[in-house]
Amino acid sequence: MTRAMEPRPQEFREGVYLSHATTTLAANLTLTVSSPQIQNLDPAANRTVTLPAVASSDGLMFWIQNKGNALELITVQNAGSTKLATIGPGESAVFSCDGSTWNVVGNRQGGANIETLAATHVLVATSPEIQTLDPGGASREVTLPAAAVGLVARKFKIKNAADAAEDLTVKDAADTIVVVSQNEVGSIWCDGTTWYGSIGVTT
């Protein structure tokens, strides 16, 4: 007798609560400590995903993937509404809690951040690769993490989304790497000891 195919169940495997199916969101999503740790999400529009409170999440991890097929972004924030990452279509990120904060511990295909600045923008090793930045009415500095062996092949693409002649000066600890003017994109990369950069123009 032929057995009908059944939907894949949610499962518990070696301490990780899994959800195989893709969930299509109709609104923003708030995760709890009992939510599946693997989240395959079709946002169907720009959505916000809120992680559980840190006090109850020590040792918890979530892997969140954007399964959307259009320019629909997932913004992940903590329970205090602090943005941690923006995940574009086809991208994913891993979030880990140490009991005091949520950390972005990994991403695929770089991740994306879209932001209007009010001060110097400080990048760290786990910052999203794609940075679409509006200087917010004045020229700003963007500071890179210190070059290190662990950052070999680390890249950033920084787009200046200004609506006027406002520059983004991208710097490491001592030097200016590139100056990204309105409608330009700076490509930045590290060889483990030094940051390098080049400029292109968006269309």
N, C-alpha and C positions, 0 to 999 in steps of 0.2 A: 504494500500500500504506500502510495506517495504521501509524504508528510508535508503539509503546508509550511512555508517559511514563516517564522515568527520574528517580530521585531527584536532587535538586540536589547537585552535587559540592561538596567543599571547594575553594576557589579562592584564587589569589594575584592581587590586584589592586593595582597601584601601591604595593607594599611592605606591604600589609595582608593578613594571612592570615585568611580569612573562614570561618565555618561558618554556613550558612543554616538548618540544621535545629535543632529544639529538642531538647536532651538532658534526659531525665528522670533525675534523680539517685537512686541507691540508697544513697549514703553521702556523706560529706564529699568535697570535690574539691580536689585540689592541682594548680594550673596550673604549666606549665613555660614556658620561653622559646619553645618550638616549638608551644605550644597556640594554637588559633585566637584571634585578638584580639577577635572578636565572639562573646560567649558568651550564647546564649539558653537559659536553664536553667529547668526545672520542678523545684523542689526536692523535691516529694512529701512533705516534712516540713521541719522547721527544719534547715538545713544550714550548714556553714562552708566557704567557699572561701578557699584560701590562695594568695597570689600568689608568684611566684618570688623568689628572693633578689635583693636590690637590686644586688649586685656584678656580676651577669650580666644585668641588665635595663635598663641605661642607655638611655633613648630609647624604651622599650617602653610601649605603652598597651593596656589592656583595656577593652572596653565590655561590661558585665555587666547582663543584663536578667532579672528574675524573671517567668517566664511561668506561675507557679502560679495556680490559680483558687480557692485557699482561703488562710486566714491562715497561710501558710508563709513563713518569713523566711530570707533568705540573709545571713549575716554574713560580710563580707569582711575578711580579716586579712593582715598581712604574714608573712614567714617566721619572724619572732620572736614570732608569736601576738599582736601588737598589733592591736586592732580598728580598722578604718578606717571602716566604714560598715555599716549594716543596710539591706537592700533589701527592701521589701515587695512583695506581688503587684502586677503592673502597673507597677512602678517600675524604674528603671535608674540606673546610675552609671558614670562614666568614671574610670579610674585611670591615672596617668602616673608613670613612674619617671625621676628625674633622676640616677640613679647612686648616690645616697646615701639616698634615701627614696622611698616610694610616696605620691603625693598624690591626693586626690579633686579632680578638676578640673571636674566637671560632674555634674548629676543631673537626672532628669526626675521630675516629680510629687513632688519634695521629698526623698524618702528618709525613713528612720525610724531612730531610735536608742532603744533600751530599755536602761536602765542603773540600777543602784543606786549611789548616791553615797556617797563617804566624805569628801568635801571640796567646796570651791567648784567648780562646773561652768562651764568657760570655753567659750563658743561662738565660732566663727570664721565667716568669710564662707561657707565651704564646708560648714559643719555641716549635717546633715540637718534638713529643715524641721520634722518631727514629732519631738518629744522627750518620751518617756514616762519620767519620772524618779521613782524612789523615793528620798526624801531619806536613807534608811538609818539611821533612829533619832534624827535630830536635824534641826532646821531648817537649810536651806542657802541659799547665794546662787548665782544663775545670772548670769554676766556676759556681756553682749552685745558683739559687735564694735563698734568706733567707727563711728558714723554717717558715711556718705560717699556721694558722688554715685553711686559704683558699686554701692551697696546700695539704690537706689530700688526700691520695691516688694518688697524682701526681706522674707520673713515667717517667723515661727516659731510653732508651736503647741506649748505646753508643758503637759503633763498631769502633775499631782501624783498619783502612784500610791502614796502613803503608806498604811500600815496603822494610823496613829495621827495625832494632831494635830501634824503637822510641816509647816512652810511652806516654799515656795520663793520667795525674794525675787529678782525679776528686775531687774537693774540695768544701766545703761550706765556710762560713766566717772564720772559725777557724781551721777546721780539714780536713785531707785527708780522703775521703770516700772509694775510691778504686783507684788502679792503673791499667789501662787497657793497656796491652802490645799488640804487633803486633798480629793480627788475633784473638784477644779476644773481647768479648762483655761484657760490664758492665751493669747490671740491677740496676737501682737506684730508690728508692721510698721514700716518705715522709709520716710521721704519724701526721704531723701538728706541731711538735716541733723539730724533728730530721730527717736528711737524713740517709738512710741505703743503702748498696750496696752489690752485689755479682758478681762473675766473671764466665763466661762460655767461651768456645772456639768454634770458627766457624769452619765449614768444608769446 
